[in-house]
């Protein structure tokens, strides 16, 4: 069943059509899997082969093109006649390509000479060439960002899923803290964390998770995007855990640092500086602030303690972990509005050590509100 009522999907599609019209597009080829889900509910793990959602200005429901075996997925809201499969012969064939079949469908729908927007960043060179070859009379304006920016402000139903995702993230992080003990293998801790992400809560389960980042020990802890090894946690080991709670694709990020024994003085200082900066952001930021103003407040707070974060402080989050729109960094003048959601990533990494603290938040009418209820502690075992 689709994750949202049909009326919510139709409202999203109507807004996309308004954006298409403003950009002079007759149709839109949506390739980003998150955007396909946003506009249709289609949620198969199938984006490793070509697939697309086609929004046509004169049709109420979009059309989904997927591999034949993925047609019966029963997650898209559209009528069956709007879901089209292409034969297996097109998969990994040296001469045929799925976009050849797209051309046949577009001609059958009468749109083979229209102005069709396409998410160009989602196409490899071969696919882009085959799509142009299959439809030589189409004009192809770049539609990157058209749907993605539409996702920036969340609906009440989306926020409800993100609230549930936040509860799942908290539960998974509690497991990470509990299971991280001297003598435990990193991979065993990771297994427990992923089980908690998938299990969710008694009231609702979790969705398929992105693999948690859990680098442990020097120098691995200085690299933020490593997973686990089969090494055992030893006294003094630092583990930086970044994980997400997932509910119907919606995600909330959460990060904490765990130490086996007394932490080094520099780590304690970085923790206190970062926590103060995060607390200050949550206490101060209001709708109407720009993204760069949020970053500037964070940077001002950590700088007085001698720490400078080199990477961005956060980014929009929702269906994707990173929504490829607004970022909390210098130069981003995006204005915060109620029901936008961000991941405040306050981690800092140095040559051989690092520390993480992050939470996802929602912009409210009067400030910002975290999706997490976990203490902002440096967890010492």
Secondary structure, 3 states (H helix, E strand, C coil): CCCCCHHHHHHHHHHHHHHHHHCCCCEEEECCHHHHHHHHCCCCCCCCCCCEEEEECCCCCCEEEEEHHHHHHCCCCCCHHHEEEECHHHCCCCCCCHHHHHHHHHHHCCCCCCEEEECHHHCCHHHHHHHHHHCCCCECCECCCHHHHHCCECCHHHHHHHHHHHHHHHHHHHHHHHHCCCCCEHHHHHHHHHHHHHHCECCECCCCCCCCEEEECCCHHHCCCCCCCCCECCCCCEEEEEEEEEECCEEEEEEEEEECCCCCHHHHHHHHHHHHHHHHHHHHCCCCCEHHHHHHHHHHHHHCCCCCCCCCCEEECCCCCCCCCCEECCCCCCECCCCEEEEEECCEECCCCEECCEEEEEECCCCEEECCCCCCCCEEC
